[in-house]
Amino acid sequence: MKKIFIAILAMVAFSACDIDRYPHGSMDSETIVNDPDASLEPLLNGMYAQLKSWSDPMHRMGEYAGDNMMIRGSSTDAFYEFISYSRTPNNYRLTQFWNSGYKAIAQASNIIDMIDQGQSVEIDNNLGESYYVRGMLYFYLTRAFGRPYYQNPETNLGVPIVNGTPDDVINLELADRATVKESYEQAISDLKKAEELLTIDKDAIYASKEAAQAMLSRIYLYMSGTYTSPNTEYAQLSVDYADKVINSGKYSLLPRDQFMKYNTFVPENNAETIFAIKRVASEFSGYDHYYGVGGMYANLGGMGWGEMYASAKYIDLLNETGRNDWRENSYNMVDARSAFIQPTYSKDADTEEFTEVFRFIKEEGGNLNYVQAETTRNGAVITCQEGNDTYTLIPVDTDQEIYSILYKDGKTYTGVIDNYITLNRAYPQFYITKASLEGEESHLHSPLISRLSEIYLNRAEAYAKLGNYDAALADLNTIRERAILNGGYNALDASNASIRIDKERQLELAYQAERSYDVFRNGKELTREYPGPHNQFENISATDFRVVYYIPQDAINSYPGTLTQNPTQ
């Protein structure tokens, strides 16, 4: 009898309980085929369990390569390559992303290959979940290792398409990487099959018909070209699939006050979440609270490293329509998304009072750096002191406490009066809590894959690429006006659609691993002119070879066949 030792070939975790556990073992194919009702649940739980391991490097690869965050200094951790763009193939986090992704693909494929469709609605729905996971993963792998779709998808390489455990694993010879086009086609085929088979409504921690439609809306958006050279066929398909999700009536945007606590809700109880990878508190040891995604963004309740912070660029975007004030006595979130940022204000040890400072960013020695200069008030005159130098603050907007100074280098710098924020090295700690505090459990976080706000923004961008700016404006303002009261735009046209829609995606989807891919798929440059140890004045173009990651060398070494590496220059 043919055995499938999934613990070796695909690391399937078996369970007779629920999605939150990780048992182990093996199961022969005859048992699975003869009793699919009893076998499918543990097989599916193993498939979902792989997503938990996969989601950690998935987040870091997508988010750290963007411009929403900065780190306090260079690091020997493999993730620093994502920030610095110093790409190498020997990176254990890349290997984890690749291996966990392909293990889940193998598990999904084995379920699809062993279980016949049409036995029952329940079994078909389970098969649909498998197709969803496989299609979603092929897309995520392709966007990481394959070039943006608008750049010659017929010839650029995507990822290997390996659907299931081959019959002859001894004399195995697998095909090289498929093209980007072929890889996308595989993802689309799987997701359309998932859409067909998924008919049972479950919680957002399981694949659903709408989860498949949401992913198809995103994939077609990635295929829709740039704003200046759009592919209208794919843009229309992105609209069509967004329509299906929005018109299903199964999801709703959280009200503003609830949205500002989005990260604290478990995905099963969040009306806006379409699909998330479920994590539970029992999985989180002290190690996880430090080394998980949220642990790098904040130290909460004494847990976490707290070494990565919201970038000055992202803070400026949040403040664009009005200053967000995090001070306890004047707390005011002009943009609701500022609620996911938490500055670490500290009191003077002697006075036990907050120290008022003028915070600005200066250019010095070819680098941008923060300054927090203590202020002195003398009637209507406010001065600040940096070292032995004293500067008089010039009002810019006194209601918002925005001022400027004429610095000793002859440049004018604009900043805000605020309380002193604790420094880590030279950087104020603007903690990020969007990947923490689920159920108020420190850094517990169920990584989001799809939520309704993204679907509105997908449709807005697709409408803009179709030239339907009125419809694009309506969707854009649906998201913007929730975050910023009376903040909607009056008009949208070809001259501003790209800037305004992309800005809203950055604000809304920050810290969800989307930003760097969003920049490059539209043919834009990534600019990171803000404080941090990265190369501050290097612009990364969408055609740069570093836009895609190297195939992990371990994968190449162990691959039964040719696995072509990405270009190294």
C-alpha positions as CSV (number, residue, x, y, z in Angstrom):
1,M,0.0,0.0,0.0
2,K,1.3,3.4,-0.9
3,K,2.1,5.5,2.2
4,I,2.3,9.2,2.4
5,F,4.6,10.1,5.3
6,I,3.5,13.7,5.5
7,A,5.7,14.4,8.5
8,I,8.7,13.9,6.2
9,L,7.5,15.0,2.8
10,A,5.2,17.8,3.7
11,M,5.3,18.2,7.5
12,V,1.6,17.9,7.9
13,A,0.3,18.3,11.4
14,F,-2.6,16.0,12.3
15,S,-5.4,16.7,14.7
16,A,-8.7,15.4,15.8
17,C,-9.5,18.7,17.4
18,D,-9.3,22.2,15.9
19,I,-7.2,24.5,13.8
20,D,-5.2,25.7,16.8
21,R,-3.2,22.6,17.6
22,Y,-0.1,20.8,16.1
23,P,-0.2,17.0,16.5
24,H,2.1,14.8,14.4
25,G,2.1,11.5,12.6
26,S,1.5,9.8,9.3
27,M,-1.5,8.5,7.5
28,D,-1.8,6.0,4.6
29,S,-3.7,7.0,1.5
30,E,-6.1,4.1,1.6
31,T,-7.4,5.2,5.0
32,I,-7.8,8.8,3.7
33,V,-9.6,7.7,0.5
34,N,-11.9,5.2,2.3
35,D,-12.9,7.5,5.1
36,P,-12.5,11.1,3.9
37,D,-14.9,12.5,6.5
38,A,-12.7,11.3,9.3
39,S,-9.4,12.1,7.6
40,L,-9.9,15.5,6.1
41,E,-10.1,17.5,9.3
42,P,-6.6,16.6,10.6
43,L,-5.2,17.0,7.1
44,L,-6.6,20.4,6.8
45,N,-5.5,21.4,10.2
46,G,-2.0,20.5,9.2
47,M,-2.2,22.6,6.1
48,Y,-3.4,25.6,8.0
49,A,-0.7,25.0,10.6
50,Q,2.0,25.5,8.0
51,L,0.6,29.0,7.3
52,K,1.6,30.0,10.8
53,S,5.3,29.3,10.2
54,W,5.1,30.8,6.7
55,S,3.4,34.1,7.8
56,D,6.3,35.3,9.9
57,P,8.8,35.7,7.0
58,M,6.0,36.6,4.7
59,H,5.3,39.7,6.9
60,R,9.0,40.7,7.2
61,M,9.7,40.3,3.5
62,G,6.8,42.5,2.5
63,E,6.9,45.1,5.2
64,Y,10.6,45.6,6.0
65,A,11.4,46.2,2.3
66,G,8.9,49.1,2.3
67,D,8.9,52.6,3.8
68,N,6.5,52.4,6.7
69,M,9.0,51.4,9.3
70,M,12.6,52.0,10.4
71,I,15.0,50.1,12.7
72,R,17.2,51.5,15.4
73,G,20.4,50.2,13.9
74,S,21.9,47.6,11.7
75,S,21.4,44.0,12.7
76,T,23.0,40.6,12.3
77,D,19.6,39.0,12.0
78,A,18.8,37.7,8.5
79,F,15.8,40.1,8.2
80,Y,18.1,43.1,8.0
81,E,18.8,42.1,4.4
82,F,15.1,42.9,3.7
83,I,15.6,46.4,5.0
84,S,19.0,47.1,3.5
85,Y,18.3,45.5,0.1
86,S,21.6,43.7,0.5
87,R,20.1,40.5,-1.1
88,T,21.8,37.1,-0.6
89,P,20.5,33.6,-1.2
90,N,21.8,32.3,2.1
91,N,19.1,33.7,4.4
92,Y,17.3,31.4,6.8
93,R,14.1,33.5,6.8
94,L,13.9,33.3,3.0
95,T,14.3,29.5,3.4
96,Q,11.5,29.4,6.0
97,F,9.2,31.3,3.7
98,W,10.0,29.0,0.8
99,N,9.9,25.7,2.8
100,S,6.7,26.5,4.7
101,G,5.0,27.7,1.6
102,Y,5.8,24.6,-0.4
103,K,5.0,22.3,2.5
104,A,1.5,23.8,2.7
105,I,1.2,23.5,-1.1
106,A,2.2,19.8,-0.9
107,Q,-0.3,19.2,1.8
108,A,-3.1,21.0,-0.1
109,S,-2.2,19.1,-3.3
110,N,-2.2,15.7,-1.6
111,I,-5.7,16.4,-0.3
112,I,-6.8,17.4,-3.7
113,D,-5.2,14.4,-5.4
114,M,-6.5,11.8,-2.9
115,I,-10.1,13.0,-2.3
116,D,-12.7,12.8,-5.1
117,Q,-14.9,15.8,-5.6
118,G,-18.7,15.4,-5.4
119,Q,-19.1,13.1,-2.4
120,S,-20.7,15.7,-0.2
121,V,-21.0,19.5,0.2
122,E,-18.8,19.3,3.2
123,I,-16.0,17.4,1.4
124,D,-16.2,19.7,-1.6
125,N,-15.9,22.6,0.8
126,N,-12.8,21.0,2.3
127,L,-11.3,20.6,-1.1
128,G,-12.1,24.3,-1.8
129,E,-10.1,25.2,1.3
130,S,-7.2,23.3,-0.1
131,Y,-7.4,25.0,-3.5
132,Y,-7.6,28.4,-1.8
133,V,-4.4,27.8,0.2
134,R,-2.5,26.5,-2.7
135,G,-3.6,29.3,-5.0
136,M,-2.9,32.0,-2.4
137,L,0.6,30.6,-1.7
138,Y,1.5,30.4,-5.4
139,F,0.6,34.1,-5.7
140,Y,2.6,35.1,-2.6
141,L,5.6,33.1,-3.7
142,T,5.5,34.5,-7.2
143,R,5.3,38.1,-6.0
144,A,8.3,37.6,-3.8
145,F,10.5,35.7,-6.3
146,G,9.1,36.8,-9.6
147,R,9.3,40.3,-11.1
148,P,6.3,42.6,-11.2
149,Y,3.7,41.4,-13.7
150,Y,3.9,44.4,-16.1
151,Q,7.6,43.5,-16.8
152,N,7.5,40.7,-19.4
153,P,5.6,38.0,-17.5
154,E,5.9,35.6,-20.5
155,T,9.7,35.3,-20.0
156,N,10.5,36.4,-16.5
157,L,10.6,33.4,-14.1
158,G,8.1,32.8,-11.3
159,V,8.2,29.7,-9.1
160,P,8.2,26.0,-9.6
161,I,4.7,24.5,-9.9
162,V,4.8,21.3,-7.9
163,N,1.3,20.0,-7.2
164,G,1.5,17.0,-4.9
165,T,3.8,14.2,-4.0
166,P,5.0,12.4,-7.1
167,D,4.5,8.6,-7.4
168,D,8.2,8.0,-7.9
169,V,10.1,10.1,-5.2
170,I,13.3,8.1,-5.7
171,N,13.9,9.1,-9.3
172,L,12.4,12.5,-8.9
173,E,13.1,15.1,-11.6
174,L,11.1,18.3,-11.2
175,A,10.7,21.0,-13.8
176,D,12.4,24.4,-13.4
177,R,10.6,27.6,-12.4
178,A,7.5,28.4,-14.4
179,T,7.2,31.9,-15.9
180,V,5.5,34.7,-14.0
181,K,2.6,34.3,-16.3
182,E,2.3,30.6,-15.8
183,S,2.7,31.0,-12.0
184,Y,-0.2,33.5,-11.9
185,E,-2.3,31.3,-14.1
186,Q,-1.8,28.4,-11.6
187,A,-2.8,30.7,-8.7
188,I,-5.9,31.9,-10.6
189,S,-7.0,28.4,-11.6
190,D,-6.8,27.2,-8.0
191,L,-8.6,30.2,-6.6
192,K,-11.4,29.9,-9.2
193,K,-11.8,26.3,-8.3
194,A,-11.9,27.3,-4.6
195,E,-14.6,29.8,-5.4
196,E,-16.6,27.1,-7.0
197,L,-16.3,24.6,-4.2
198,L,-16.5,26.8,-1.1
199,T,-20.2,27.0,-0.3
200,I,-20.2,26.7,3.5
201,D,-19.9,29.8,5.7
202,K,-17.2,29.5,8.3
203,D,-15.3,31.9,10.5
204,A,-12.6,34.1,8.9
205,I,-9.9,31.8,10.1
206,Y,-10.9,29.4,7.3
207,A,-10.9,29.8,3.6
208,S,-14.2,30.9,2.1
209,K,-15.7,31.7,-1.3
210,E,-15.2,35.4,-0.5
211,A,-11.6,34.9,0.6
212,A,-11.0,33.3,-2.9
213,Q,-12.7,36.2,-4.6
214,A,-10.8,38.8,-2.5
215,M,-7.5,37.2,-3.5
216,L,-8.5,37.1,-7.2
217,S,-9.3,40.8,-7.0
218,R,-5.8,41.4,-5.7
219,I,-4.1,39.2,-8.2
220,Y,-5.9,40.8,-11.2
221,L,-5.0,44.2,-9.8
222,Y,-1.3,43.1,-9.8
223,M,-1.8,42.1,-13.4
224,S,-3.5,45.3,-14.4
225,G,-0.3,47.2,-15.4
226,T,0.7,50.6,-14.3
227,Y,-1.4,53.8,-14.1
228,T,0.3,55.1,-17.2
229,S,0.0,51.8,-19.1
230,P,-2.9,49.9,-17.7
231,N,-4.2,46.5,-18.8
232,T,-7.9,47.2,-18.8
233,E,-9.0,43.6,-19.1
234,Y,-7.4,42.7,-15.8
235,A,-8.5,45.9,-14.2
236,Q,-12.1,45.0,-15.0
237,L,-11.6,41.5,-13.6
238,S,-10.3,43.1,-10.4
239,V,-13.4,45.2,-10.2
240,D,-15.6,42.2,-10.9
241,Y,-14.2,40.1,-8.1
242,A,-14.2,43.1,-5.7
243,D,-17.9,43.5,-6.5
244,K,-18.5,39.9,-5.5
245,V,-17.0,40.4,-2.1
246,I,-18.5,43.7,-1.4
247,N,-22.0,42.8,-2.7
248,S,-22.0,39.5,-0.7
249,G,-23.1,41.5,2.3
250,K,-21.1,39.2,4.6
251,Y,-18.6,41.8,5.7
252,S,-18.8,45.4,6.8
253,L,-16.3,48.1,7.5
254,L,-15.9,48.7,11.3
255,P,-17.1,52.0,12.6
256,R,-14.2,54.5,13.2
257,D,-14.0,53.9,16.9
258,Q,-14.0,50.2,16.5
259,F,-11.5,50.3,13.7
260,M,-9.1,52.1,15.9
261,K,-9.0,48.9,18.0
262,Y,-8.9,46.5,15.0
263,N,-5.8,44.8,16.2
264,T,-7.4,43.8,19.5
265,F,-10.2,41.8,18.0
266,V,-9.9,38.1,17.3
267,P,-10.5,37.5,13.6
268,E,-13.6,35.3,14.2
269,N,-15.3,38.4,15.8
270,N,-14.2,41.0,13.3
271,A,-16.8,41.9,10.7
272,E,-14.2,43.4,8.4
273,T,-11.8,40.4,8.3
274,I,-12.2,38.1,5.3
275,F,-9.3,35.7,6.0
276,A,-6.6,35.6,8.7
277,I,-4.2,33.0,9.9
278,K,-5.3,32.1,13.4
279,R,-2.9,32.3,16.3
280,V,-3.9,31.6,19.9
281,A,-2.3,32.7,23.2
282,S,-1.3,29.1,24.2
283,E,1.1,29.1,21.2
284,F,2.9,32.1,22.4
285,S,5.7,31.5,24.8
286,G,7.9,34.3,26.1
287,Y,10.1,33.6,23.1
288,D,7.3,34.3,20.7
289,H,6.5,37.6,22.3
290,Y,10.0,38.7,21.6
291,Y,10.8,37.1,18.3
292,G,7.4,37.3,16.7
293,V,6.5,40.1,14.3
294,G,5.0,42.3,17.0
295,G,7.9,41.9,19.4
296,M,10.2,43.8,17.0
297,Y,7.7,46.7,16.8
298,A,7.1,47.3,20.5
299,N,7.8,46.4,24.1
300,L,4.4,45.9,25.7
301,G,4.1,45.0,29.3
302,G,7.8,44.2,29.4
303,M,7.6,41.9,26.4
304,G,9.2,42.5,23.1
305,W,12.4,44.0,21.8
306,G,10.8,47.2,20.5
307,E,13.6,48.0,18.0
308,M,11.5,48.9,14.9
309,Y,9.4,52.0,14.8
310,A,7.0,53.9,12.5
311,S,9.1,55.8,9.9
312,A,9.1,59.6,9.8
313,K,7.6,59.2,6.3
314,Y,4.6,57.3,7.6
315,I,4.2,59.7,10.5
316,D,4.2,62.6,8.1
317,L,1.5,60.9,6.0
318,L,-0.7,60.4,9.1
319,N,-0.2,64.1,9.9
320,E,-0.9,65.3,6.4
321,T,-4.5,66.4,7.0
322,G,-3.8,67.5,10.6
323,R,-1.5,66.8,13.4
324,N,-2.2,63.6,15.4
325,D,-1.5,64.2,19.1
326,W,-0.7,61.2,21.2
327,R,-0.1,63.2,24.5
328,E,-2.5,62.0,27.2
329,N,-3.8,65.5,28.0
330,S,-4.4,66.5,24.4
331,Y,-5.0,63.1,22.7
332,N,-6.5,63.6,19.3
333,M,-6.3,61.2,16.4
334,V,-7.1,63.2,13.2
335,D,-6.4,60.0,11.2
336,A,-7.8,56.9,12.9
337,R,-4.8,54.8,11.7
338,S,-2.6,56.8,14.1
339,A,-4.2,54.7,16.9
340,F,-1.8,51.9,15.9
341,I,1.2,54.0,16.7
342,Q,2.2,54.4,20.4
343,P,5.1,56.9,21.2
344,T,7.0,56.1,24.4
345,Y,6.7,59.3,26.2
346,S,8.8,59.4,29.4
347,K,8.8,61.6,32.5
348,D,11.7,63.3,34.0
349,A,13.1,61.1,36.8
350,D,13.4,64.1,39.2
351,T,10.3,66.1,38.5
352,E,8.1,63.2,37.5
353,E,6.7,65.5,34.8
354,F,6.9,65.2,31.0
355,T,9.6,67.3,29.3
356,E,8.4,69.5,26.6
357,V,10.6,69.5,23.5
358,F,10.6,70.8,19.9
359,R,11.1,67.7,17.7
360,F,12.3,68.1,14.1
361,I,14.5,66.3,11.6
362,K,17.8,67.8,10.5
363,E,20.3,66.9,7.8
364,E,23.8,66.5,9.1
365,G,26.8,64.9,7.5
366,G,24.7,63.5,4.7
367,N,22.2,61.9,7.0
368,L,18.8,62.7,8.4
369,N,18.5,62.6,12.2
370,Y,15.9,63.4,14.8
371,V,16.4,66.3,17.3
372,Q,14.4,66.7,20.5
373,A,15.4,70.1,21.8
374,E,14.0,71.1,25.2
375,T,11.8,74.2,25.1
376,T,11.5,77.3,27.2
377,R,8.5,79.6,27.3
378,N,8.8,83.3,28.0
379,G,5.4,84.9,27.4
380,A,4.6,84.4,23.8
381,V,8.1,83.6,22.9
382,I,9.2,79.9,22.7
383,T,12.8,78.9,22.4
384,C,14.5,75.5,22.2
385,Q,18.0,74.5,23.0
386,E,20.3,72.0,21.3
387,G,23.6,71.8,23.0
388,N,24.9,75.3,23.3
389,D,22.6,76.6,20.6
390,T,19.3,78.3,21.2
391,Y,16.7,78.8,18.6
392,T,13.5,80.9,18.6
393,L,10.4,79.0,17.3
394,I,8.6,80.6,14.4
395,P,4.8,79.8,14.4
396,V,3.5,77.8,11.5
397,D,0.3,76.6,13.0
398,T,0.0,77.5,16.7
399,D,-3.2,75.6,17.2
400,Q,-1.4,72.4,16.3
401,E,1.8,73.5,17.9
402,I,3.7,73.3,14.6
403,Y,6.7,75.6,14.4
404,S,9.9,76.1,12.4
405,I,13.4,77.3,13.3
406,L,16.3,78.8,11.3
407,Y,19.0,76.3,12.0
408,K,22.7,77.1,12.3
409,D,23.4,75.5,8.9
410,G,21.2,78.1,7.3
411,K,18.3,75.7,6.7
412,T,14.8,76.0,8.0
413,Y,13.4,73.0,9.8
414,T,9.8,72.5,10.7
415,G,8.6,70.3,13.6
416,V,6.2,70.0,16.5
417,I,6.1,70.8,20.2
418,D,5.6,67.5,22.0
419,N,6.6,65.6,25.0
420,Y,10.0,63.9,25.0
421,I,9.9,60.4,23.6
422,T,12.4,57.8,24.8
423,L,15.3,57.2,22.4
424,N,16.7,53.9,21.3
425,R,20.1,54.9,20.2
426,A,19.2,58.1,18.3
427,Y,15.6,57.4,17.4
428,P,12.4,58.2,19.2
429,Q,10.4,55.1,19.8
430,F,7.2,55.4,17.8
431,Y,6.0,51.8,18.7
432,I,3.7,50.0,16.2
433,T,0.9,48.0,17.8
434,K,-1.0,46.9,14.7
435,A,0.6,43.4,14.9
436,S,0.0,43.1,18.6
437,L,-2.6,43.1,21.4
438,E,-5.1,40.7,19.9
439,G,-7.4,39.9,22.8
440,E,-5.1,42.2,24.8
441,E,-2.5,39.5,24.8
442,S,0.8,41.4,24.5
443,H,2.1,40.5,21.0
444,L,-0.6,37.9,20.0
445,H,-1.5,38.6,16.4
446,S,-3.4,36.6,13.7
447,P,-1.8,37.8,10.5
448,L,-4.3,39.3,8.1
449,I,-4.5,38.1,4.5
450,S,-7.6,39.9,3.3
451,R,-10.0,42.5,4.8
452,L,-12.8,44.5,3.3
453,S,-11.0,47.8,3.3
454,E,-8.4,46.4,0.9
455,I,-11.2,45.3,-1.5
456,Y,-12.5,48.8,-1.7
457,L,-9.0,50.1,-2.4
458,N,-8.5,47.4,-5.0
459,R,-11.6,48.5,-6.8
460,A,-10.7,52.1,-6.5
461,E,-7.4,51.5,-8.2
462,A,-8.9,49.3,-10.9
463,Y,-11.6,51.8,-11.6
464,A,-8.9,54.5,-12.0
465,K,-7.0,52.4,-14.5
466,L,-10.3,52.0,-16.4
467,G,-10.7,55.8,-16.4
468,N,-13.8,55.6,-14.3
469,Y,-12.7,58.3,-11.8
470,D,-16.1,58.9,-10.3
471,A,-16.4,55.3,-9.2
472,A,-12.8,55.3,-8.0
473,L,-13.4,58.4,-5.9
474,A,-16.4,56.9,-4.2
475,D,-14.5,53.8,-3.2
476,L,-11.4,55.8,-2.2
477,N,-13.5,58.2,0.0
478,T,-15.3,55.2,1.6
479,I,-12.0,54.3,3.2
480,R,-10.6,57.7,3.7
481,E,-13.7,59.2,5.3
482,R,-13.8,56.5,7.9
483,A,-10.2,57.3,8.9
484,I,-10.3,61.1,8.6
485,L,-13.6,62.8,9.5
486,N,-14.6,65.0,6.5
487,G,-11.3,64.1,4.9
488,G,-12.7,62.9,1.6
489,Y,-11.4,64.3,-1.7
490,N,-13.6,66.5,-3.9
491,A,-12.4,65.1,-7.2
492,L,-10.2,62.5,-8.8
493,D,-8.7,62.5,-12.2
494,A,-5.7,61.2,-14.2
495,S,-3.4,63.9,-12.7
496,N,-3.9,62.8,-9.1
497,A,-5.4,59.3,-9.0
498,S,-2.1,57.5,-8.7
499,I,-0.8,59.6,-5.9
500,R,-4.0,59.7,-3.9
501,I,-5.0,56.0,-4.2
502,D,-1.4,54.7,-3.5
503,K,-1.2,57.0,-0.5
504,E,-4.4,55.6,0.9
505,R,-3.2,52.1,0.4
506,Q,-0.1,52.9,2.2
507,L,-2.0,54.5,5.1
508,E,-4.6,51.8,5.4
509,L,-2.6,48.6,4.7
510,A,0.6,49.6,6.6
511,Y,2.1,46.7,8.6
512,Q,0.2,44.1,6.6
513,A,3.1,43.2,4.3
514,E,1.7,44.9,1.2
515,R,3.7,48.2,0.8
516,S,6.9,47.2,-1.1
517,Y,4.9,45.1,-3.6
518,D,2.4,47.9,-4.1
519,V,5.2,50.3,-5.0
520,F,7.0,48.1,-7.5
521,R,4.0,46.5,-9.3
522,N,2.9,50.0,-10.4
523,G,6.4,50.8,-11.7
524,K,7.3,53.3,-9.0
525,E,10.4,54.0,-7.1
526,L,10.7,53.3,-3.4
527,T,12.1,56.4,-1.5
528,R,13.2,56.3,2.1
529,E,14.4,59.8,2.9
530,Y,13.9,59.6,6.7
531,P,16.1,58.8,9.7
532,G,17.4,55.3,10.1
533,P,20.5,53.2,9.4
534,H,19.3,52.3,5.9
535,N,20.7,54.1,2.8
536,Q,18.5,57.2,3.2
537,F,19.0,58.7,-0.2
538,E,19.0,55.6,-2.4
539,N,15.9,55.2,-4.5
540,I,15.0,51.7,-5.5
541,S,13.4,51.5,-8.9
542,A,10.9,48.9,-10.0
543,T,13.4,47.6,-12.5
544,D,16.2,47.1,-9.9
545,F,17.3,43.4,-9.6
546,R,16.8,43.7,-5.8
547,V,13.1,44.1,-6.2
548,V,12.8,40.3,-6.1
549,Y,14.4,38.0,-3.6
550,Y,16.9,35.3,-4.4
551,I,15.7,31.7,-4.5
552,P,17.1,30.3,-1.2
553,Q,20.4,28.5,-1.9
554,D,19.2,25.6,0.3
555,A,16.3,25.1,-2.0
556,I,18.5,25.1,-5.1
557,N,20.9,22.6,-3.5
558,S,18.2,20.2,-2.5
559,Y,16.0,20.6,-5.6
560,P,15.6,17.4,-7.8
561,G,16.3,19.2,-11.0
562,T,17.3,22.6,-12.3
563,L,16.2,25.5,-10.2
564,T,17.3,28.8,-11.8
565,Q,18.5,31.6,-9.5
566,N,17.4,35.2,-10.0
567,P,19.9,37.6,-11.6
568,T,22.5,39.0,-9.2
569,Q,22.9,42.4,-10.8
